[in-house]
Amino acid sequence: MENLDNKVILTVAPTGAWPSKKDNPNIPLQPEEIAKDVYACWQAGASIAHIHVRDDEDKSSMDFEKFKEAVELIRATDCDIVLNLTTSGQLHLADEARMQHVIELKPELASFDCGSMNWAHSTVFENSPTFLEKLGTVMQENNVKPEIEIFDAGMVYNALYYLKKGILKAPLHFQFVLGVPGGMTATVDNLLFLKNLIPADSTWGALGVGQGHLPIMYTTLALGGHVRVGMEDNIYYSKGVLAKSNAEFVERTIRTATEINKEIATPDEARQILGLTANA
Ligand code: ZN
């Protein structure tokens, strides 16, 4: 097998659940916009697209039809980017409404938010034990690999518990999401602490929300992790400058990685690194 040690998986998260066109008019929110944006990011070199959708009013949503439309539009092109669908696109939903797209669209990856938290001092981001057990089981049944999102250290220990119980299967793939108020702040010390908690055979990536974005990206590259960029996490390209596109973030990350002799993984290399075996 090709040596993939130097390859960095670059995920783009173009939409997220929260930013609006008022925050940044360039954010893609509806399926055609999302598909076009993902295509541009893939052409620029992104390996994975982490997808959220919005309702007709551009509000956070888990509308199955919107996911279906976005996924079909992307898959109808020659774009072979790995798809990672969120299971947390809208708060306070029934468990089943957060899994229908996992079952019916069978993305290669989907997010698995490994615990609950007070979200940005405003609401509860609920991922109950019952939900996580169901979601882990549904993902295994449908051969969808969980991207275990970690906002706080206790969530790593939840993941280790589900691993022991067989709800999650090794090797695990973690995404450390740092800088959301209510979770851990986006500091180098916090990232190192979290990275040292996970099993040695795991893969992992990290991102900093807002101003923590670049420090966390540099640290992650130095530590051999994978990176995520995009307007879900940052609407600004630099201080006071709104991002023109998601591809702009992808291009900067590729320049940064290249400068330190790293290479960005193609979608197929990302599949090999993460052990994705089907559902492409
Ligand atoms: Zn997300």
Boltz pocket constraint, residues with backbone or C-beta under 6 A from the ligand:
constraints:
  - pocket:
      binder: B
      contacts: [[A, 13], [A, 16], [A, 17], [A, 50], [A, 51], [A, 52], [A, 86], [A, 88], [A, 111], [A, 232]]
      max_distance: 6.0
